[in-house]
Amino acid sequence: MNTATQTTIQKQPKAQTKKSQPWNVVVFDDPVNLMNYVTMVFKKVFGYPTEKAEKMMMEVHEQGRSIVWTGGREKAELYTQQLHTWQLRASIEKAT
Amino acid sequence: MKISPTSDRELIIELESASDARAFEHILADARGSEGVDHLAQTLSGFMDADSEWDEWVVPELKEGYRQQLDIVEKTLSDIRNENQTKICIDEDSVELWYGAINLARLMLNERYHFDEIEFDEDTEEVIQLAYMRDQFYTALLSLMLDFIFMVD
């Protein structure tokens, strides 16, 4: 004797891929590093044009800090290491 | 001391007296400070959180890099003493090391004396006044490097 079984397949929702959390690279002001040096470092490390690098430098100078890059954590740490090599105060923080 | 930029993006520094050479010897002493050249690496590490394991992975490389910057000053001073050299040439190949070494000296001096918080007058202690003069000398050298070798606008 055959019993037909009904199989119901419940579709599970596709597992949502979490977008990786972006991180900011932040540069802090200090009373020593020369302004045009800081601008030069931003251009060298990030490849920014002069205008953008100067704007960020002025933000550091006037506001005490500037977010100079946003992206994945690993790259943010790499950039921060480079900034430390150039003797700038820098860190990373979770982007909001 | 005469400092002359050249069209080849160099700074030629001609030392004219023993005190000129001493001005460069101070760079090493000031950069090393009372806590050693590793102090800056540790200070910058303080800006990073524990998750980054900065002390383990990055600080040793930073320390080594800063030491290499001071090595060029040390070697130059050795050449001045042992070979009676009276000229220092800072060029495109060496400017990052020289800038780093002199900037380290400024950073350590400012950490020690906090010049931006001092109101200088005739009662300011001589040791602080002399340190400030060295800081100004270093700033002038750094500015010349930025203008004539790095060619920053």
gemmi code that builds the backbone of each chain (N, CA, C; Angstrom):
import gemmi

chains = {
    "A": [
        ("MET", (0.828, -1.176, 0.000), (0.000, 0.000, 0.000), (0.878, 1.246, 0.000)),
        ("ASN", (0.664, 2.146, -0.971), (1.448, 3.398, -1.067), (0.701, 4.572, -0.469)),
        ("THR", (1.371, 5.305, 0.379), (0.770, 6.525, 0.929), (1.485, 7.738, 0.316)),
        ("ALA", (0.682, 8.447, -0.391), (1.326, 9.656, -0.977), (1.636, 10.654, 0.130)),
        ("THR", (2.818, 11.096, 0.165), (3.157, 12.122, 1.158), (3.328, 13.446, 0.458)),
        ("GLN", (2.785, 14.326, 1.079), (2.980, 15.659, 0.533), (4.121, 16.312, 1.278)),
        ("THR", (4.992, 16.737, 0.471), (6.120, 17.420, 1.094), (5.989, 18.910, 0.799)),
        ("THR", (6.009, 19.593, 1.830), (5.960, 21.040, 1.632), (7.357, 21.599, 1.862)),
        ("ILE", (7.777, 22.293, 0.876), (9.103, 22.912, 1.049), (8.887, 24.361, 1.441)),
        ("GLN", (9.424, 24.642, 2.559), (9.325, 26.031, 2.976), (10.584, 26.745, 2.530)),
        ("LYS", (10.347, 27.796, 1.783), (11.531, 28.545, 1.322), (12.043, 29.395, 2.472)),
        ("GLN", (13.299, 29.197, 2.768), (13.921, 30.024, 3.792), (14.384, 31.325, 3.135)),
        ("PRO", (14.254, 32.384, 3.826), (14.751, 33.639, 3.239), (16.261, 33.541, 3.024)),
        ("LYS", (16.711, 34.129, 1.918), (18.154, 34.081, 1.630), (18.890, 34.786, 2.753)),
        ("ALA", (19.956, 34.199, 3.163), (20.767, 34.854, 4.200), (21.269, 36.179, 3.646)),
        ("GLN", (20.970, 37.220, 4.364), (21.379, 38.552, 3.897), (22.867, 38.745, 4.132)),
        ("THR", (23.540, 39.175, 3.105), (24.977, 39.456, 3.258), (25.118, 40.801, 3.963)),
        ("LYS", (25.827, 40.780, 5.091), (26.023, 42.043, 5.814), (27.074, 42.839, 5.076)),
        ("LYS", (26.750, 44.080, 4.792), (27.793, 44.944, 4.220), (28.800, 45.178, 5.321)),
        ("SER", (30.091, 45.127, 4.940), (31.098, 45.280, 5.985), (31.033, 46.710, 6.514)),
        ("GLN", (31.251, 46.816, 7.822), (31.189, 48.086, 8.528), (32.275, 49.020, 8.001)),
        ("PRO", (31.918, 50.227, 7.544), (32.961, 51.144, 7.097), (33.668, 51.774, 8.297)),
        ("TRP", (34.930, 52.117, 8.086), (35.748, 52.736, 9.126), (36.328, 54.047, 8.606)),
        ("ASN", (36.407, 55.014, 9.525), (37.021, 56.305, 9.185), (38.470, 56.310, 9.616)),
        ("VAL", (39.314, 56.937, 8.810), (40.665, 57.288, 9.246), (40.600, 58.745, 9.699)),
        ("VAL", (41.000, 58.978, 10.936), (40.899, 60.317, 11.525), (42.298, 60.827, 11.833)),
        ("VAL", (42.558, 62.065, 11.457), (43.834, 62.708, 11.803), (43.553, 63.801, 12.832)),
        ("PHE", (44.387, 63.855, 13.848), (44.219, 64.810, 14.938), (45.271, 65.914, 14.867)),
        ("ASP", (44.890, 67.056, 15.388), (45.809, 68.199, 15.387), (46.943, 67.977, 16.372)),
        ("ASP", (48.064, 68.576, 16.087), (49.155, 68.635, 17.067), (49.846, 69.971, 16.871)),
        ("PRO", (50.556, 70.442, 17.902), (51.115, 71.791, 17.833), (52.440, 71.880, 17.076)),
        ("VAL", (52.860, 70.770, 16.488), (54.218, 70.746, 15.923), (54.253, 70.643, 14.408)),
        ("ASN", (53.546, 69.657, 13.861), (53.679, 69.400, 12.432), (53.246, 70.599, 11.608)),
        ("LEU", (54.074, 70.965, 10.638), (53.821, 72.139, 9.808), (52.639, 71.875, 8.873)),
        ("MET", (51.874, 72.922, 8.610), (50.640, 72.760, 7.849), (50.917, 72.266, 6.427)),
        ("ASN", (51.917, 72.837, 5.787), (52.165, 72.391, 4.412), (52.755, 70.970, 4.389)),
        ("TYR", (53.377, 70.552, 5.506), (53.835, 69.167, 5.607), (52.635, 68.228, 5.684)),
        ("VAL", (51.655, 68.582, 6.507), (50.459, 67.751, 6.650), (49.744, 67.620, 5.295)),
        ("THR", (49.648, 68.744, 4.579), (49.031, 68.713, 3.240), (49.782, 67.761, 2.331)),
        ("MET", (51.105, 67.850, 2.354), (51.929, 66.989, 1.517), (51.706, 65.515, 1.862)),
        ("VAL", (51.608, 65.216, 3.144), (51.411, 63.820, 3.561), (50.069, 63.289, 3.051)),
        ("PHE", (49.030, 64.119, 3.143), (47.710, 63.679, 2.649), (47.784, 63.388, 1.151)),
        ("LYS", (48.513, 64.202, 0.425), (48.632, 63.981, -1.017), (49.400, 62.696, -1.300)),
        ("LYS", (50.474, 62.481, -0.536), (51.308, 61.299, -0.790), (50.587, 60.014, -0.391)),
        ("VAL", (49.940, 60.028, 0.773), (49.349, 58.784, 1.298), (48.066, 58.430, 0.540)),
        ("PHE", (47.220, 59.446, 0.319), (45.906, 59.162, -0.267), (45.806, 59.521, -1.746)),
        ("GLY", (46.800, 60.231, -2.273), (46.738, 60.643, -3.666), (45.751, 61.766, -3.909)),
        ("TYR", (45.430, 62.526, -2.869), (44.435, 63.594, -3.029), (45.027, 64.757, -3.805)),
        ("PRO", (44.164, 65.479, -4.557), (44.648, 66.720, -5.177), (44.909, 67.760, -4.089)),
        ("THR", (45.676, 68.776, -4.437), (46.103, 69.788, -3.466), (44.922, 70.417, -2.740)),
        ("GLU", (43.872, 70.753, -3.490), (42.740, 71.466, -2.882), (42.083, 70.629, -1.774)),
        ("LYS", (41.888, 69.360, -2.052), (41.240, 68.484, -1.079), (42.150, 68.271, 0.135)),
        ("ALA", (43.423, 68.061, -0.122), (44.381, 67.840, 0.965), (44.456, 69.081, 1.862)),
        ("GLU", (44.452, 70.260, 1.254), (44.512, 71.509, 2.031), (43.247, 71.697, 2.865)),
        ("LYS", (42.129, 71.342, 2.295), (40.847, 71.493, 3.010), (40.852, 70.609, 4.260)),
        ("MET", (41.326, 69.383, 4.094), (41.385, 68.466, 5.238), (42.399, 68.952, 6.266)),
        ("MET", (43.524, 69.466, 5.782), (44.537, 69.987, 6.701), (43.962, 71.134, 7.528)),
        ("MET", (43.212, 72.025, 6.878), (42.632, 73.160, 7.599), (41.584, 72.692, 8.605)),
        ("GLU", (40.874, 71.634, 8.270), (39.892, 71.079, 9.200), (40.610, 70.541, 10.441)),
        ("VAL", (41.721, 69.844, 10.238), (42.517, 69.353, 11.365), (42.965, 70.529, 12.214)),
        ("HIS", (43.450, 71.553, 11.538), (44.021, 72.717, 12.237), (42.964, 73.489, 13.008)),
        ("GLU", (41.788, 73.669, 12.391), (40.774, 74.533, 13.004), (39.823, 73.774, 13.919)),
        ("GLN", (39.564, 72.513, 13.583), (38.572, 71.773, 14.370), (39.205, 70.688, 15.236)),
        ("GLY", (40.493, 70.507, 15.095), (41.168, 69.536, 15.952), (41.240, 68.139, 15.357)),
        ("ARG", (40.422, 67.863, 14.351), (40.433, 66.544, 13.726), (39.756, 66.615, 12.371)),
        ("SER", (40.072, 65.607, 11.548), (39.400, 65.506, 10.262), (39.320, 64.042, 9.864)),
        ("ILE", (38.175, 63.675, 9.287), (38.048, 62.326, 8.713), (38.635, 62.399, 7.317)),
        ("VAL", (39.740, 61.710, 7.099), (40.463, 61.857, 5.837), (40.201, 60.720, 4.856)),
        ("TRP", (39.590, 59.633, 5.343), (39.273, 58.513, 4.447), (38.257, 57.628, 5.121)),
        ("THR", (37.428, 56.973, 4.331), (36.447, 56.023, 4.855), (36.435, 54.786, 3.980)),
        ("GLY", (36.409, 53.637, 4.640), (36.374, 52.388, 3.869), (36.545, 51.194, 4.779)),
        ("GLY", (37.048, 50.097, 4.247), (37.209, 48.877, 5.021), (38.259, 49.011, 6.113)),
        ("ARG", (38.091, 48.207, 7.169), (38.972, 48.337, 8.334), (40.440, 48.066, 8.007)),
        ("GLU", (40.661, 47.029, 7.216), (42.060, 46.661, 6.951), (42.808, 47.788, 6.244)),
        ("LYS", (42.157, 48.374, 5.242), (42.798, 49.459, 4.510), (42.925, 50.691, 5.411)),
        ("ALA", (41.913, 50.917, 6.249), (41.979, 52.049, 7.181), (43.194, 51.914, 8.095)),
        ("GLU", (43.438, 50.697, 8.574), (44.611, 50.479, 9.445), (45.909, 50.691, 8.674)),
        ("LEU", (45.918, 50.255, 7.419), (47.124, 50.427, 6.605), (47.435, 51.907, 6.398)),
        ("TYR", (46.406, 52.690, 6.090), (46.591, 54.132, 5.922), (47.064, 54.770, 7.229)),
        ("THR", (46.483, 54.324, 8.345), (46.867, 54.905, 9.630), (48.324, 54.592, 9.945)),
        ("GLN", (48.743, 53.403, 9.616), (50.155, 53.058, 9.829), (51.055, 53.980, 9.017)),
        ("GLN", (50.646, 54.256, 7.776), (51.436, 55.162, 6.947), (51.483, 56.560, 7.560)),
        ("LEU", (50.338, 57.014, 8.076), (50.303, 58.347, 8.685), (51.195, 58.394, 9.922)),
        ("HIS", (51.212, 57.332, 10.696), (52.110, 57.268, 11.860), (53.568, 57.292, 11.405)),
        ("THR", (53.850, 56.631, 10.295), (55.219, 56.651, 9.764), (55.642, 58.073, 9.428)),
        ("TRP", (54.675, 58.873, 8.949), (54.945, 60.277, 8.651), (54.830, 61.157, 9.909)),
        ("GLN", (54.639, 60.510, 11.076), (54.633, 61.174, 12.386), (53.387, 62.023, 12.643)),
        ("LEU", (52.280, 61.662, 12.011), (51.020, 62.341, 12.292), (50.206, 61.532, 13.297)),
        ("ARG", (49.427, 62.267, 14.105), (48.533, 61.603, 15.058), (47.308, 61.149, 14.288)),
        ("ALA", (47.045, 59.862, 14.290), (45.924, 59.339, 13.514), (45.357, 58.113, 14.189)),
        ("SER", (44.100, 57.825, 13.859), (43.447, 56.649, 14.413), (42.343, 56.224, 13.468)),
        ("ILE", (41.659, 55.140, 13.819), (40.487, 54.723, 13.057), (39.286, 54.666, 13.993)),
        ("GLU", (38.104, 54.870, 13.429), (36.876, 54.775, 14.222), (35.773, 54.256, 13.317)),
        ("LYS", (34.765, 53.646, 13.927), (33.655, 53.143, 13.109), (32.916, 54.328, 12.491)),
        ("ALA", (32.651, 54.227, 11.218), (31.926, 55.304, 10.537), (30.452, 55.195, 10.901)),
        ("THR", (29.811, 56.344, 11.047), (28.376, 56.331, 11.376), (27.557, 56.538, 10.115)),
    ],
    "B": [
        ("MET", (77.049, 79.433, 9.635), (76.417, 78.379, 8.840), (75.752, 78.986, 7.632)),
        ("LYS", (76.012, 78.390, 6.481), (75.320, 78.872, 5.285), (74.450, 77.729, 4.764)),
        ("ILE", (73.227, 78.060, 4.437), (72.333, 77.050, 3.862), (71.903, 77.532, 2.497)),
        ("SER", (72.212, 76.756, 1.465), (71.908, 77.191, 0.095), (71.096, 76.121, -0.621)),
        ("PRO", (69.929, 76.502, -1.152), (69.220, 75.557, -2.010), (69.854, 75.549, -3.397)),
        ("THR", (69.762, 74.425, -4.060), (70.292, 74.353, -5.431), (69.151, 74.037, -6.390)),
        ("SER", (69.444, 74.195, -7.672), (68.422, 73.908, -8.684), (68.192, 72.406, -8.841)),
        ("ASP", (69.051, 71.602, -8.215), (68.886, 70.145, -8.263), (68.072, 69.623, -7.088)),
        ("ARG", (67.300, 70.492, -6.476), (66.458, 70.118, -5.331), (67.302, 69.545, -4.197)),
        ("GLU", (68.333, 70.324, -3.830), (69.175, 69.961, -2.687), (69.276, 71.161, -1.755)),
        ("LEU", (69.640, 70.855, -0.516), (70.063, 71.926, 0.389), (71.520, 71.632, 0.748)),
        ("ILE", (72.367, 72.602, 0.525), (73.772, 72.447, 0.903), (73.989, 73.280, 2.157)),
        ("ILE", (74.406, 72.611, 3.225), (74.635, 73.296, 4.499), (76.133, 73.315, 4.751)),
        ("GLU", (76.700, 74.526, 4.793), (78.140, 74.660, 5.031), (78.350, 75.028, 6.490)),
        ("LEU", (79.060, 74.182, 7.201), (79.334, 74.419, 8.612), (80.588, 75.264, 8.715)),
        ("GLU", (80.486, 76.353, 9.440), (81.604, 77.292, 9.476), (82.302, 77.341, 10.828)),
        ("SER", (81.726, 76.623, 11.807), (82.338, 76.649, 13.134), (81.935, 75.397, 13.891)),
        ("ALA", (82.568, 75.193, 15.040), (82.241, 74.034, 15.882), (80.802, 74.137, 16.396)),
        ("SER", (80.364, 75.357, 16.634), (78.993, 75.506, 17.158), (77.966, 75.148, 16.085)),
        ("ASP", (78.328, 75.330, 14.808), (77.418, 74.902, 13.732), (77.232, 73.388, 13.786)),
        ("ALA", (78.338, 72.676, 13.979), (78.257, 71.206, 14.059), (77.454, 70.788, 15.290)),
        ("ARG", (77.637, 71.539, 16.381), (76.896, 71.201, 17.615), (75.395, 71.363, 17.412)),
        ("ALA", (75.012, 72.314, 16.581), (73.580, 72.516, 16.309), (72.965, 71.234, 15.747)),
        ("PHE", (73.747, 70.510, 14.959), (73.235, 69.259, 14.396), (73.339, 68.111, 15.398)),
        ("GLU", (74.321, 68.183, 16.275), (74.410, 67.150, 17.318), (73.203, 67.223, 18.238)),
        ("HIS", (72.686, 68.421, 18.432), (71.513, 68.590, 19.290), (70.301, 67.868, 18.727)),
        ("ILE", (70.246, 67.712, 17.383), (69.093, 67.033, 16.778), (68.940, 65.647, 17.398)),
        ("LEU", (70.061, 64.932, 17.503), (70.001, 63.568, 18.052), (69.569, 63.589, 19.512)),
        ("ALA", (70.180, 64.464, 20.274), (69.855, 64.518, 21.705), (68.400, 64.904, 21.908)),
        ("ASP", (67.927, 65.875, 21.126), (66.538, 66.323, 21.284), (65.557, 65.245, 20.816)),
        ("ALA", (65.875, 64.564, 19.720), (64.968, 63.538, 19.200), (64.857, 62.364, 20.175)),
        ("ARG", (65.983, 62.060, 20.797), (65.965, 60.908, 21.716), (65.291, 61.288, 23.023)),
        ("GLY", (65.399, 62.561, 23.405), (64.721, 63.035, 24.609), (65.091, 62.218, 25.821)),
        ("SER", (64.305, 62.358, 26.898), (64.608, 61.615, 28.116), (63.998, 60.228, 28.078)),
        ("GLU", (63.097, 60.010, 27.120), (62.414, 58.719, 27.096), (62.758, 57.886, 25.879)),
        ("GLY", (63.682, 58.372, 25.099), (64.117, 57.549, 23.980), (63.287, 57.771, 22.735)),
        ("VAL", (63.847, 57.370, 21.601), (63.212, 57.594, 20.313), (61.959, 56.748, 20.147)),
        ("ASP", (61.795, 55.719, 20.976), (60.631, 54.849, 20.850), (59.365, 55.491, 21.404)),
        ("HIS", (59.555, 56.613, 22.082), (58.433, 57.252, 22.774), (57.323, 57.668, 21.804)),
        ("LEU", (57.719, 58.210, 20.634), (56.708, 58.657, 19.675), (55.875, 57.481, 19.187)),
        ("ALA", (56.528, 56.364, 18.897), (55.797, 55.183, 18.420), (54.755, 54.748, 19.448)),
        ("GLN", (55.156, 54.766, 20.716), (54.217, 54.368, 21.780), (53.091, 55.390, 21.917)),
        ("THR", (53.437, 56.660, 21.785), (52.428, 57.719, 21.892), (51.377, 57.559, 20.798)),
        ("LEU", (51.826, 57.327, 19.570), (50.883, 57.179, 18.456), (50.051, 55.916, 18.613)),
        ("SER", (50.646, 54.877, 19.182), (49.916, 53.644, 19.434), (48.746, 53.889, 20.373)),
        ("GLY", (48.911, 54.869, 21.264), (47.850, 55.201, 22.218), (46.572, 55.693, 21.564)),
        ("PHE", (46.664, 56.113, 20.296), (45.469, 56.574, 19.577), (44.642, 55.400, 19.034)),
        ("MET", (45.216, 54.200, 19.039), (44.542, 53.040, 18.464), (43.937, 52.191, 19.576)),
        ("ASP", (42.845, 51.496, 19.264), (42.249, 50.659, 20.302), (42.961, 49.311, 20.374)),
        ("ALA", (42.671, 48.580, 21.433), (43.375, 47.319, 21.709), (43.140, 46.278, 20.620)),
        ("ASP", (41.962, 46.344, 19.971), (41.642, 45.363, 18.917), (42.635, 45.392, 17.774)),
        ("SER", (43.240, 46.542, 17.541), (44.113, 46.683, 16.381), (45.464, 46.006, 16.600)),
        ("GLU", (45.748, 45.651, 17.848), (47.041, 45.009, 18.181), (48.204, 45.819, 17.626)),
        ("TRP", (48.060, 47.117, 17.768), (49.062, 48.037, 17.189), (50.432, 47.811, 17.804)),
        ("ASP", (50.452, 47.606, 19.130), (51.738, 47.429, 19.817), (52.494, 46.238, 19.260)),
        ("GLU", (51.729, 45.208, 18.884), (52.372, 43.975, 18.440), (52.832, 44.064, 16.991)),
        ("TRP", (51.969, 44.658, 16.140), (52.242, 44.565, 14.695), (52.857, 45.810, 14.076)),
        ("VAL", (52.558, 46.955, 14.634), (52.968, 48.190, 13.962), (54.091, 48.925, 14.702)),
        ("VAL", (53.991, 48.986, 16.012), (54.960, 49.775, 16.792), (56.407, 49.359, 16.521)),
        ("PRO", (56.725, 48.060, 16.468), (58.125, 47.711, 16.181), (58.624, 48.294, 14.859)),
        ("GLU", (57.763, 48.289, 13.823), (58.168, 48.850, 12.522), (58.329, 50.360, 12.610)),
        ("LEU", (57.438, 51.009, 13.334), (57.545, 52.462, 13.494), (58.861, 52.816, 14.185)),
        ("LYS", (59.165, 52.082, 15.262), (60.401, 52.357, 16.006), (61.617, 52.202, 15.103)),
        ("GLU", (61.615, 51.161, 14.310), (62.745, 50.899, 13.427), (62.866, 52.027, 12.398)),
        ("GLY", (61.734, 52.457, 11.873), (61.741, 53.550, 10.899), (62.283, 54.834, 11.480)),
        ("TYR", (61.854, 55.163, 12.698), (62.338, 56.396, 13.343), (63.844, 56.291, 13.633)),
        ("ARG", (64.285, 55.100, 14.023), (65.728, 54.925, 14.292), (66.540, 55.136, 13.014)),
        ("GLN", (66.006, 54.648, 11.890), (66.717, 54.837, 10.619), (66.820, 56.323, 10.281)),
        ("GLN", (65.804, 57.085, 10.657), (65.864, 58.526, 10.400), (66.999, 59.159, 11.209)),
        ("LEU", (67.162, 58.735, 12.429), (68.238, 59.306, 13.242), (69.606, 58.798, 12.800)),
        ("ASP", (69.619, 57.627, 12.183), (70.894, 57.061, 11.723), (71.565, 57.971, 10.710)),
        ("ILE", (70.773, 58.639, 9.862), (71.399, 59.480, 8.837), (72.072, 60.678, 9.482)),
        ("VAL", (71.475, 61.189, 10.535), (72.090, 62.315, 11.246), (73.356, 61.837, 11.935)),
        ("GLU", (73.262, 60.666, 12.563), (74.423, 60.089, 13.263), (75.576, 59.870, 12.292)),
        ("LYS", (75.287, 59.330, 11.136), (76.343, 59.057, 10.153), (76.971, 60.354, 9.656)),
        ("THR", (76.122, 61.343, 9.410), (76.623, 62.635, 8.938), (77.540, 63.255, 9.991)),
        ("LEU", (77.141, 63.203, 11.240), (77.971, 63.766, 12.309), (79.289, 63.017, 12.429)),
        ("SER", (79.230, 61.723, 12.230), (80.449, 60.917, 12.275), (81.403, 61.345, 11.160)),
        ("ASP", (80.852, 61.586, 9.970), (81.670, 62.046, 8.842), (82.277, 63.409, 9.141)),
        ("ILE", (81.498, 64.259, 9.801), (81.997, 65.597, 10.141), (83.170, 65.475, 11.117)),
        ("ARG", (83.001, 64.599, 12.113), (84.060, 64.466, 13.142), (85.283, 63.772, 12.575)),
        ("ASN", (85.066, 62.644, 11.883), (86.190, 61.789, 11.498), (86.863, 62.202, 10.198)),
        ("GLU", (86.088, 62.775, 9.305), (86.659, 63.109, 7.995), (86.747, 64.610, 7.786)),
        ("ASN", (86.534, 65.349, 8.862), (86.595, 66.824, 8.790), (85.708, 67.389, 7.692)),
        ("GLN", (84.586, 66.755, 7.486), (83.660, 67.299, 6.481), (82.983, 68.527, 7.046)),
        ("THR", (82.780, 69.487, 6.144), (82.137, 70.724, 6.606), (80.854, 71.004, 5.838)),
        ("LYS", (80.478, 70.057, 4.959), (79.262, 70.276, 4.177), (78.271, 69.138, 4.420)),
        ("ILE", (77.030, 69.517, 4.553), (75.947, 68.528, 4.619), (75.076, 68.758, 3.403)),
        ("CYS", (74.787, 67.667, 2.697), (73.916, 67.788, 1.523), (72.644, 66.989, 1.777)),
        ("ILE", (71.532, 67.682, 1.730), (70.242, 66.998, 1.849), (69.606, 67.034, 0.469)),
        ("ASP", (69.340, 65.860, -0.090), (68.780, 65.816, -1.445), (67.480, 65.010, -1.450)),
        ("GLU", (66.960, 64.785, -2.664), (65.673, 64.093, -2.776), (65.720, 62.689, -2.188)),
        ("ASP", (66.904, 62.058, -2.282), (67.025, 60.690, -1.776), (67.052, 60.621, -0.254)),
        ("SER", (67.545, 61.683, 0.359), (67.728, 61.643, 1.814), (66.750, 62.535, 2.574)),
        ("VAL", (65.951, 63.319, 1.852), (65.144, 64.341, 2.539), (64.119, 63.740, 3.483)),
        ("GLU", (63.518, 62.603, 3.126), (62.505, 62.030, 4.027), (63.135, 61.614, 5.350)),
        ("LEU", (64.350, 61.069, 5.287), (65.042, 60.672, 6.524), (65.409, 61.901, 7.348)),
        ("TRP", (65.978, 62.920, 6.687), (66.365, 64.140, 7.405), (65.145, 64.831, 7.997)),
        ("TYR", (64.092, 64.933, 7.193), (62.888, 65.594, 7.698), (62.359, 64.844, 8.908)),
        ("GLY", (62.315, 63.526, 8.799), (61.817, 62.714, 9.907), (62.634, 62.903, 11.177)),
        ("ALA", (63.960, 62.917, 11.035), (64.839, 63.054, 12.194), (64.644, 64.411, 12.873)),
        ("ILE", (64.620, 65.468, 12.068), (64.499, 66.810, 12.638), (63.097, 67.018, 13.199)),
        ("ASN", (62.091, 66.468, 12.535), (60.725, 66.575, 13.040), (60.578, 65.838, 14.375)),
        ("LEU", (61.256, 64.693, 14.488), (61.258, 63.948, 15.756), (61.809, 64.836, 16.866)),
        ("ALA", (62.893, 65.539, 16.553), (63.497, 66.428, 17.547), (62.486, 67.483, 17.988)),
        ("ARG", (61.759, 68.057, 17.033), (60.737, 69.061, 17.361), (59.626, 68.455, 18.205)),
        ("LEU", (59.166, 67.283, 17.808), (58.075, 66.643, 18.547), (58.481, 66.374, 19.995)),
        ("MET", (59.685, 65.867, 20.199), (60.139, 65.553, 21.553), (60.366, 66.826, 22.376)),
        ("LEU", (60.929, 67.875, 21.748), (61.124, 69.137, 22.462), (59.784, 69.708, 22.905)),
        ("ASN", (58.805, 69.682, 22.016), (57.507, 70.251, 22.352), (56.773, 69.420, 23.391)),
        ("GLU", (57.005, 68.130, 23.365), (56.392, 67.273, 24.380), (56.986, 67.596, 25.752)),
        ("ARG", (58.272, 67.892, 25.755), (58.956, 68.149, 27.007), (58.626, 69.535, 27.556)),
        ("TYR", (58.601, 70.553, 26.678), (58.499, 71.929, 27.148), (57.158, 72.613, 26.864)),
        ("HIS", (56.328, 72.054, 25.976), (55.027, 72.650, 25.648), (55.180, 74.139, 25.335)),
        ("PHE", (55.945, 74.448, 24.299), (56.241, 75.840, 23.965), (54.970, 76.649, 23.711)),
        ("ASP", (53.930, 76.029, 23.181), (52.720, 76.788, 22.859), (52.004, 77.272, 24.122)),
        ("GLU", (52.410, 76.759, 25.279), (51.762, 77.189, 26.532), (52.626, 78.175, 27.318)),
        ("ILE", (53.801, 78.489, 26.784), (54.728, 79.347, 27.529), (54.632, 80.779, 27.029)),
        ("GLU", (54.595, 81.709, 27.955), (54.724, 83.131, 27.585), (56.166, 83.526, 27.863)),
        ("PHE", (56.930, 83.642, 26.809), (58.365, 83.904, 26.964), (58.604, 85.338, 27.394)),
        ("ASP", (59.450, 85.483, 28.395), (59.938, 86.816, 28.777), (61.346, 86.639, 29.342)),
        ("GLU", (61.896, 87.732, 29.892), (63.292, 87.653, 30.339), (63.475, 86.705, 31.528)),
        ("ASP", (62.383, 86.347, 32.192), (62.503, 85.437, 33.333), (62.391, 83.967, 32.945)),
        ("THR", (62.109, 83.726, 31.677), (61.997, 82.326, 31.239), (63.348, 81.651, 31.419)),
        ("GLU", (63.324, 80.459, 31.986), (64.564, 79.723, 32.250), (65.402, 79.576, 30.994)),
        ("GLU", (66.700, 79.709, 31.161), (67.598, 79.680, 30.010), (67.491, 78.366, 29.242)),
        ("VAL", (67.348, 77.268, 29.975), (67.297, 75.966, 29.298), (66.082, 75.909, 28.361)),
        ("ILE", (64.994, 76.554, 28.765), (63.795, 76.558, 27.926), (64.004, 77.488, 26.734)),
        ("GLN", (64.621, 78.635, 26.990), (64.885, 79.570, 25.890), (65.780, 78.925, 24.838)),
        ("LEU", (66.820, 78.230, 25.291), (67.726, 77.580, 24.346), (67.007, 76.478, 23.577)),
        ("ALA", (66.164, 75.735, 24.278), (65.400, 74.678, 23.610), (64.479, 75.270, 22.552)),
        ("TYR", (63.859, 76.406, 22.889), (62.956, 77.071, 21.940), (63.717, 77.566, 20.716)),
        ("MET", (64.927, 78.087, 20.940), (65.750, 78.547, 19.806), (66.070, 77.372, 18.886)),
        ("ARG", (66.364, 76.221, 19.483), (66.653, 75.037, 18.662), (65.395, 74.641, 17.886)),
        ("ASP", (64.245, 74.720, 18.546), (62.983, 74.385, 17.873), (62.768, 75.299, 16.665)),
        ("GLN", (63.074, 76.571, 16.830), (62.910, 77.524, 15.734), (63.895, 77.212, 14.596)),
        ("PHE", (65.113, 76.842, 14.967), (66.121, 76.469, 13.963), (65.642, 75.241, 13.178)),
        ("TYR", (65.132, 74.248, 13.917), (64.646, 73.033, 13.250), (63.474, 73.369, 12.320)),
        ("THR", (62.586, 74.244, 12.778), (61.434, 74.632, 11.956), (61.902, 75.277, 10.659)),
        ("ALA", (62.916, 76.117, 10.766), (63.453, 76.781, 9.572), (64.014, 75.747, 8.593)),
        ("LEU", (64.753, 74.766, 9.121), (65.315, 73.718, 8.253), (64.195, 72.929, 7.580)),
        ("LEU", (63.175, 72.583, 8.355), (62.062, 71.811, 7.790), (61.358, 72.605, 6.693)),
        ("SER", (61.169, 73.885, 6.925), (60.500, 74.727, 5.926), (61.314, 74.791, 4.643)),
        ("LEU", (62.630, 74.886, 4.777), (63.492, 74.907, 3.588), (63.387, 73.595, 2.820)),
        ("MET", (63.316, 72.488, 3.544), (63.175, 71.196, 2.867), (61.853, 71.116, 2.122)),
        ("LEU", (60.799, 71.617, 2.763), (59.483, 71.590, 2.109), (59.468, 72.476, 0.865)),
        ("ASP", (60.123, 73.622, 0.952), (60.088, 74.578, -0.157), (60.994, 74.169, -1.313)),
        ("PHE", (62.171, 73.636, -1.006), (63.175, 73.478, -2.056), (63.473, 72.029, -2.446)),
        ("ILE", (63.053, 71.061, -1.621), (63.307, 69.661, -1.996), (61.982, 68.941, -2.235)),
        ("PHE", (61.092, 68.973, -1.241), (59.772, 68.382, -1.452), (58.972, 69.203, -2.457)),
        ("MET", (59.298, 70.483, -2.556), (58.632, 71.409, -3.489), (57.131, 71.468, -3.230)),
        ("VAL", (56.767, 71.629, -1.950), (55.360, 71.763, -1.597), (54.938, 73.196, -1.853)),
        ("ASP", (53.800, 73.406, -2.461), (53.305, 74.775, -2.740), (53.056, 75.542, -1.453)),
    ],
}
model = gemmi.Model(1)
for chain_id, residues in chains.items():
    chain = gemmi.Chain(chain_id)
    for i, (resn, *xyz) in enumerate(residues, 1):
        res = gemmi.Residue()
        res.name, res.seqid = resn, gemmi.SeqId(i, " ")
        for name, pos in zip(("N", "CA", "C"), xyz):
            atom = gemmi.Atom()
            atom.name, atom.element = name, gemmi.Element(name[0])
            atom.pos, atom.b_iso = gemmi.Position(*pos), 0.0
            res.add_atom(atom)
        chain.add_residue(res)
    model.add_chain(chain)
structure = gemmi.Structure()
structure.add_model(model)
structure.setup_entities()
